[in-house]
Amino acid sequence: MVNLRLFSIIFFWVSFFPAPIQNLYWLQTIIFLILVLLVLMLNKKIFRSIFSSKDWSLWVFCTCLLAGTVNALDKNIAYREYFGIIFVLMPLYYIGKALLVMDENDNKVSVIICLASLMVAFIGFLELYFGKNILFENFISNEYYQRYLSVGRPMSTQFNPVILGTYLVGCFPFGFILLKNKSIYLRLLGVTSLLLSAFIIIFTFSRGVFLGFIFMLIFYLWLKNKKKLIQALVVFLVGIFIFCSFQENINFKRFGFRGLIAGSGDSIFSGYRSERVKMTFKMLQDHPFFGVGLNHFRVRFGEYCLRDGIKEPNEFRIPDNMYLTFLAETGLTGTFGFLLFIVFLLKEGLNKAKKQLIKSRQVLIVSLAAFVGLLVNMGAYELFYWKNPLMLFCLICGFIAAKDSVKDNG
């Protein structure tokens, strides 16, 4: 019970406190997470269950990430980012394992996630309905607020539509666990959470979030062997793509050909994206093994920009892609460590999920689907440099590792 109360506090923090608050209290957050892990480790059964030789890929990744400090011009920036990532990644990974290594926690953890995400989605719905967000109107300064408010893209408690969408994509599939619950109230919670979250995910009008959402659904249906539903979903998506391709509304156009594929300033095939790719590989060419340094794409932007980089606003001095960020800032070493970690986690999780008789198969499938959604979404922005989605990502990694380590019941 203590485990779930501590998890509720952590997830409440992730769900309802946006980036400026997270940045302000990041050190305190790290200390709290480490203390939570230490409390959980006092339980000998949990201690023996969560630490495994299968975690070697996590430790390799954390070691390889040090590559991002070697060539950094400003060592303080690089080390701050390095320790800020690993001192959250490791505690939350093991906290996630500690929570779900016991099968009886599966439903309870899903209830907490669905309740929190439902409230966040509902706040986003109210923002759309009333055309304002009280949190950013009166309490927290938000440089994105007026820009996105004017075009009707909600931020809820997550500071930015993209971060809101990412959060909901990571939480969304846990609603599936509640659909078959014996309690009608929990089934209702699951349905409401799924429907409202899907609505807000779409209305963030983030293309990276939308693609992450679609791949998450397809991956989930594939693991559940729902081939006809996948076919129906693909047909529906083609219809949406065609419909949005002929819309004049600036938001819906983002899901059409010109907004998504080619024709706009930041579509997949655009000058903005291609320039970031070229800059990344120029940095990689100059610093192949260790990169230019963590959070140094901005620092070295003017040096590598193909045009007058000085005029580029600081907000856009980024690769806008987490994979390109790893390549540019940590080189082949850090990128290898990251890819090794996610591929090994996916491989082991999928191997376990294919075993039909394990009791925890459903929560493993849900966690894997959320993981895939976040991985796809990473192709659209630097997820690791935003505290809320980073913490959610780390927890989900722990959930997968927990269910990969449980013993078969069949």
C-alpha positions as CSV (number, residue, x, y, z in Angstrom):
1,M,0.0,0.0,0.0
2,V,2.9,2.3,0.8
3,N,4.3,1.6,-2.7
4,L,1.1,2.8,-4.4
5,R,0.8,5.9,-2.2
6,L,4.4,6.9,-3.2
7,F,3.6,6.2,-6.8
8,S,0.5,8.4,-6.6
9,I,2.6,11.3,-5.3
10,I,5.1,10.7,-8.2
11,F,2.5,10.5,-10.9
12,F,0.6,13.5,-9.4
13,W,3.9,15.4,-9.7
14,V,4.3,14.3,-13.4
15,S,0.7,15.1,-14.3
16,F,-0.1,18.4,-12.7
17,F,3.1,20.4,-12.4
18,P,4.4,21.9,-15.7
19,A,7.9,22.5,-16.9
20,P,8.8,25.7,-15.1
21,I,7.9,24.1,-11.7
22,Q,9.8,20.9,-12.7
23,N,12.9,22.9,-13.6
24,L,12.7,24.9,-10.4
25,Y,12.5,21.8,-8.1
26,W,14.4,19.3,-10.2
27,L,17.1,18.7,-7.6
28,Q,14.4,18.1,-4.9
29,T,12.6,15.8,-7.3
30,I,15.7,13.7,-7.8
31,I,16.3,13.5,-4.1
32,F,12.7,12.4,-3.5
33,L,12.9,9.7,-6.2
34,I,16.1,8.3,-4.7
35,L,14.5,8.3,-1.2
36,V,11.4,6.5,-2.6
37,L,13.6,3.9,-4.2
38,L,15.4,3.4,-0.9
39,V,12.1,3.0,1.0
40,L,11.0,0.3,-1.5
41,M,14.3,-1.5,-1.2
42,L,13.6,-2.0,2.5
43,N,11.2,-4.7,1.5
44,K,13.5,-7.7,1.0
45,K,11.2,-9.4,-1.5
46,I,11.1,-6.3,-3.7
47,F,14.8,-5.8,-3.3
48,R,15.5,-9.3,-4.6
49,S,13.0,-8.9,-7.4
50,I,13.9,-5.6,-9.0
51,F,17.7,-6.0,-9.4
52,S,18.6,-8.3,-12.3
53,S,21.4,-9.0,-14.7
54,K,18.9,-8.2,-17.4
55,D,19.3,-4.5,-16.5
56,W,22.8,-4.5,-18.1
57,S,21.6,-2.5,-21.1
58,L,20.3,0.3,-18.8
59,W,23.8,0.6,-17.2
60,V,25.5,0.5,-20.6
61,F,23.3,3.3,-21.8
62,C,24.0,5.4,-18.7
63,T,27.7,4.9,-19.2
64,C,27.6,5.6,-22.9
65,L,25.7,8.8,-22.2
66,L,28.9,10.1,-20.6
67,A,30.2,10.6,-24.1
68,G,28.1,13.8,-24.2
69,T,30.5,15.4,-21.7
70,V,33.8,14.7,-23.5
71,N,33.8,17.5,-26.1
72,A,31.4,19.9,-24.4
73,L,32.5,23.5,-24.5
74,D,30.5,24.2,-21.4
75,K,31.1,21.3,-19.1
76,N,28.6,22.6,-16.5
77,I,25.8,22.4,-19.1
78,A,26.8,18.9,-20.2
79,Y,27.2,17.4,-16.7
80,R,24.0,19.1,-15.5
81,E,22.1,17.4,-18.3
82,Y,23.9,14.1,-17.8
83,F,23.2,13.8,-14.1
84,G,19.7,15.3,-14.6
85,I,18.9,12.4,-16.9
86,I,20.5,9.4,-15.2
87,F,19.5,10.4,-11.7
88,V,15.9,10.3,-12.8
89,L,16.1,7.4,-15.3
90,M,17.6,4.9,-12.8
91,P,15.4,5.6,-9.8
92,L,12.2,5.7,-11.8
93,Y,13.2,2.6,-13.8
94,Y,13.5,0.6,-10.6
95,I,10.5,2.2,-9.0
96,G,8.5,1.1,-12.0
97,K,9.9,-2.4,-11.6
98,A,9.1,-2.4,-7.9
99,L,5.5,-1.4,-8.5
100,L,4.6,-4.0,-11.1
101,V,6.8,-6.9,-10.1
102,M,3.8,-7.8,-8.0
103,D,0.9,-8.7,-10.2
104,E,-1.7,-7.5,-7.7
105,N,-0.6,-3.9,-8.4
106,D,-1.5,-4.0,-12.1
107,N,-5.0,-2.7,-11.8
108,K,-4.2,-0.2,-9.0
109,V,-1.4,1.4,-11.0
110,S,-3.7,1.6,-14.1
111,V,-6.4,3.2,-12.0
112,I,-3.9,5.9,-10.8
113,I,-2.7,6.5,-14.3
114,C,-6.2,6.7,-15.8
115,L,-7.5,9.0,-13.1
116,A,-4.6,11.4,-13.5
117,S,-4.7,11.4,-17.3
118,L,-8.5,11.8,-17.3
119,M,-8.2,14.9,-15.1
120,V,-5.4,16.3,-17.3
121,A,-7.5,15.6,-20.5
122,F,-10.5,17.2,-18.9
123,I,-8.6,20.4,-18.0
124,G,-7.5,20.4,-21.7
125,F,-11.1,20.1,-22.7
126,L,-12.1,23.0,-20.5
127,E,-9.3,25.0,-22.0
128,L,-10.7,24.4,-25.5
129,Y,-14.3,25.2,-24.4
130,F,-13.5,28.4,-22.5
131,G,-10.6,29.6,-24.7
132,K,-8.2,30.1,-21.7
133,N,-6.1,28.3,-19.2
134,I,-6.3,29.6,-15.6
135,L,-3.0,28.1,-14.7
136,F,-1.1,30.1,-17.3
137,E,-3.3,33.1,-17.2
138,N,-2.7,33.8,-13.5
139,F,0.0,31.6,-11.9
140,I,2.8,30.4,-14.2
141,S,4.5,32.3,-17.0
142,N,4.3,30.4,-20.3
143,E,5.9,31.8,-23.5
144,Y,3.9,29.4,-25.6
145,Y,0.5,30.3,-24.2
146,Q,-0.7,33.1,-26.4
147,R,0.7,31.4,-29.6
148,Y,-1.2,28.2,-29.1
149,L,-4.2,29.7,-27.4
150,S,-4.9,31.8,-30.5
151,V,-5.1,28.7,-32.7
152,G,-7.0,26.5,-30.2
153,R,-4.3,24.0,-29.3
154,P,-4.7,23.0,-25.6
155,M,-1.8,22.8,-23.1
156,S,-3.7,21.7,-19.9
157,T,-1.1,21.2,-17.1
158,Q,1.7,20.3,-19.5
159,F,2.9,23.8,-20.7
160,N,2.9,22.9,-24.4
161,P,0.5,21.0,-26.7
162,V,3.3,18.6,-27.7
163,I,4.1,17.8,-24.1
164,L,0.4,17.4,-23.3
165,G,0.0,15.0,-26.3
166,T,3.1,13.0,-25.3
167,Y,1.8,12.6,-21.8
168,L,-1.6,11.4,-22.9
169,V,-0.1,9.0,-25.5
170,G,2.0,7.4,-22.7
171,C,-1.0,7.1,-20.4
172,F,-3.7,6.2,-23.0
173,P,-3.3,2.4,-23.3
174,F,-3.5,1.8,-19.6
175,G,-7.3,2.5,-20.0
176,F,-7.5,-0.9,-21.9
177,I,-6.7,-2.7,-18.7
178,L,-9.7,-1.4,-17.0
179,L,-12.2,-2.3,-19.8
180,K,-12.5,-5.9,-18.5
181,N,-12.5,-5.1,-14.8
182,K,-15.4,-6.6,-12.8
183,S,-16.2,-3.1,-11.4
184,I,-18.6,-1.1,-13.6
185,Y,-17.1,2.1,-12.2
186,L,-13.5,1.1,-13.2
187,R,-14.8,0.1,-16.7
188,L,-16.5,3.5,-16.9
189,L,-13.2,5.1,-15.9
190,G,-11.4,3.2,-18.6
191,V,-13.8,4.1,-21.3
192,T,-14.0,7.8,-20.3
193,S,-10.2,8.0,-20.0
194,L,-9.7,6.5,-23.5
195,L,-12.3,8.6,-25.2
196,L,-11.4,12.0,-23.7
197,S,-7.7,11.3,-24.0
198,A,-8.0,10.4,-27.7
199,F,-10.0,13.6,-28.3
200,I,-7.4,15.8,-26.7
201,I,-4.5,13.9,-28.3
202,I,-6.0,14.8,-31.7
203,F,-6.8,18.4,-30.8
204,T,-3.2,19.1,-29.7
205,F,-2.7,19.0,-33.5
206,S,0.9,17.8,-33.0
207,R,2.0,15.6,-35.9
208,G,4.6,13.8,-33.9
209,V,2.0,13.1,-31.2
210,F,-0.5,11.9,-33.8
211,L,2.0,9.5,-35.4
212,G,3.0,8.2,-32.0
213,F,-0.7,7.7,-31.1
214,I,-1.4,5.8,-34.4
215,F,1.7,3.6,-34.1
216,M,0.8,2.8,-30.5
217,L,-2.7,1.7,-31.5
218,I,-1.4,-0.4,-34.4
219,F,1.2,-2.0,-32.2
220,Y,-1.3,-2.8,-29.5
221,L,-3.8,-4.3,-32.0
222,W,-0.9,-6.3,-33.5
223,L,0.1,-7.8,-30.2
224,K,-3.6,-8.6,-29.5
225,N,-3.8,-10.2,-33.0
226,K,-6.6,-8.0,-34.1
227,K,-5.8,-7.9,-37.9
228,K,-9.2,-6.8,-39.0
229,L,-9.2,-3.9,-36.6
230,I,-5.7,-2.9,-37.9
231,Q,-7.0,-2.9,-41.5
232,A,-10.1,-0.8,-40.5
233,L,-7.8,1.6,-38.7
234,V,-5.6,2.0,-41.7
235,V,-8.5,2.7,-44.0
236,F,-9.9,5.2,-41.5
237,L,-6.5,7.0,-41.3
238,V,-6.2,7.2,-45.1
239,G,-9.6,8.8,-45.1
240,I,-8.5,11.3,-42.5
241,F,-5.3,12.0,-44.4
242,I,-7.2,12.7,-47.6
243,F,-9.9,14.8,-45.8
244,C,-7.2,17.0,-44.1
245,S,-5.3,17.4,-47.3
246,F,-8.2,19.5,-48.6
247,Q,-8.9,21.5,-45.5
248,E,-8.1,25.2,-45.1
249,N,-8.1,25.2,-41.3
250,I,-4.5,25.7,-40.2
251,N,-4.8,22.9,-37.6
252,F,-6.4,20.2,-39.7
253,K,-4.0,21.0,-42.6
254,R,-1.2,19.7,-40.3
255,F,-2.6,16.1,-40.8
256,G,-2.8,16.4,-44.5
257,F,-0.2,16.0,-47.3
258,R,1.2,19.5,-47.2
259,G,1.4,19.7,-43.4
260,L,2.6,16.2,-42.7
261,I,4.6,15.0,-45.7
262,A,5.8,18.0,-47.8
263,G,4.8,21.6,-48.6
264,S,5.0,23.4,-45.2
265,G,7.9,24.9,-43.5
266,D,8.3,22.0,-41.0
267,S,6.8,19.0,-42.6
268,I,8.7,15.7,-42.8
269,F,10.3,16.7,-46.1
270,S,11.1,20.4,-45.7
271,G,14.0,22.8,-45.6
272,Y,13.8,23.1,-41.8
273,R,14.0,19.3,-41.3
274,S,16.7,18.7,-43.9
275,E,18.8,21.5,-42.5
276,R,18.7,19.9,-39.1
277,V,19.7,16.5,-40.5
278,K,22.7,18.1,-42.4
279,M,23.8,20.0,-39.3
280,T,23.6,16.8,-37.2
281,F,25.8,14.8,-39.6
282,K,28.3,17.7,-39.9
283,M,28.6,17.6,-36.1
284,L,28.9,13.8,-36.3
285,Q,31.6,14.1,-38.9
286,D,33.6,16.5,-36.8
287,H,33.0,14.6,-33.5
288,P,32.1,11.0,-34.5
289,F,32.5,9.1,-31.2
290,F,31.5,11.6,-28.5
291,G,29.4,14.3,-30.2
292,V,29.5,18.0,-29.5
293,G,28.2,17.7,-25.9
294,L,24.8,17.2,-24.2
295,N,22.5,20.2,-24.8
296,H,25.2,21.7,-27.0
297,F,23.3,21.7,-30.3
298,R,22.1,25.1,-29.3
299,V,25.5,26.2,-28.1
300,R,27.2,25.2,-31.4
301,F,24.2,26.1,-33.6
302,G,25.7,29.3,-35.1
303,E,28.9,27.4,-36.0
304,Y,27.1,24.6,-37.9
305,C,24.1,26.4,-39.3
306,L,24.0,26.4,-43.1
307,R,22.8,30.0,-43.1
308,D,22.9,32.9,-40.7
309,G,22.3,31.0,-37.5
310,I,22.6,34.1,-35.3
311,K,19.1,35.2,-36.5
312,E,17.5,31.9,-35.5
313,P,15.4,32.2,-32.3
314,N,16.8,30.1,-29.5
315,E,13.6,28.0,-29.4
316,F,14.4,26.6,-32.9
317,R,18.1,26.0,-32.4
318,I,17.4,22.3,-32.0
319,P,17.4,19.1,-34.1
320,D,13.7,18.7,-33.3
321,N,14.3,15.0,-33.1
322,M,15.6,13.0,-30.1
323,Y,17.5,10.5,-32.3
324,L,19.3,13.3,-34.1
325,T,20.0,14.9,-30.7
326,F,21.7,11.8,-29.5
327,L,23.8,11.6,-32.7
328,A,24.9,15.2,-32.6
329,E,25.4,15.6,-28.9
330,T,26.7,12.1,-27.8
331,G,28.1,10.8,-31.1
332,L,28.1,7.1,-32.0
333,T,28.9,6.1,-28.4
334,G,25.8,7.6,-26.8
335,T,23.5,6.7,-29.7
336,F,24.7,3.1,-29.6
337,G,24.0,3.0,-25.8
338,F,20.5,4.4,-26.3
339,L,19.5,2.1,-29.2
340,L,20.9,-0.9,-27.3
341,F,18.8,0.0,-24.3
342,I,15.5,0.4,-26.2
343,V,16.0,-2.5,-28.6
344,F,16.9,-4.9,-25.8
345,L,13.9,-3.7,-23.7
346,L,11.6,-4.2,-26.7
347,K,13.0,-7.6,-27.6
348,E,12.8,-9.0,-24.1
349,G,9.3,-7.5,-23.6
350,L,8.0,-8.9,-26.9
351,N,9.4,-12.4,-26.1
352,K,7.5,-12.4,-22.8
353,A,4.3,-10.9,-24.3
354,K,4.1,-13.8,-26.9
355,K,3.6,-16.2,-24.0
356,Q,-0.2,-16.4,-23.8
357,L,-0.4,-17.9,-20.4
358,I,1.4,-15.4,-18.3
359,K,-0.9,-13.6,-15.9
360,S,0.7,-10.2,-16.5
361,R,0.5,-10.3,-20.3
362,Q,-2.1,-7.5,-20.7
363,V,-0.2,-4.9,-18.7
364,L,3.0,-5.9,-20.5
365,I,1.3,-5.3,-23.9
366,V,-0.1,-2.0,-22.7
367,S,3.3,-0.9,-21.4
368,L,5.0,-1.9,-24.7
369,A,2.4,0.0,-26.7
370,A,2.9,3.1,-24.6
371,F,6.7,2.7,-25.1
372,V,6.4,2.4,-28.9
373,G,4.2,5.5,-29.0
374,L,6.8,7.5,-27.1
375,L,9.6,6.2,-29.3
376,V,7.8,7.3,-32.4
377,N,7.0,10.7,-30.8
378,M,10.7,11.2,-30.1
379,G,11.2,11.6,-33.8
380,A,9.5,15.0,-33.5
381,Y,11.2,16.7,-30.5
382,E,13.7,16.3,-27.7
383,L,11.7,14.3,-25.2
384,F,14.7,13.8,-22.8
385,Y,15.0,17.6,-22.3
386,W,11.4,17.9,-21.1
387,K,11.0,16.7,-17.5
388,N,7.4,15.4,-17.5
389,P,7.6,13.1,-20.5
390,L,11.1,12.0,-19.4
391,M,9.8,10.8,-16.1
392,L,6.8,9.1,-17.8
393,F,9.2,7.4,-20.2
394,C,11.4,6.1,-17.4
395,L,8.4,4.7,-15.5
396,I,7.2,2.8,-18.5
397,C,10.6,1.4,-19.1
398,G,10.5,0.1,-15.5
399,F,7.0,-1.4,-16.1
400,I,8.3,-3.4,-19.1
401,A,11.3,-4.6,-17.3
402,A,9.2,-5.7,-14.3
403,K,6.9,-7.8,-16.5
404,D,9.8,-9.2,-18.4
405,S,11.3,-10.5,-15.1
406,V,8.2,-12.2,-13.6
407,K,7.9,-15.9,-13.6
408,D,5.5,-17.7,-16.0
409,N,2.2,-18.8,-14.4
410,G,1.6,-21.4,-17.2
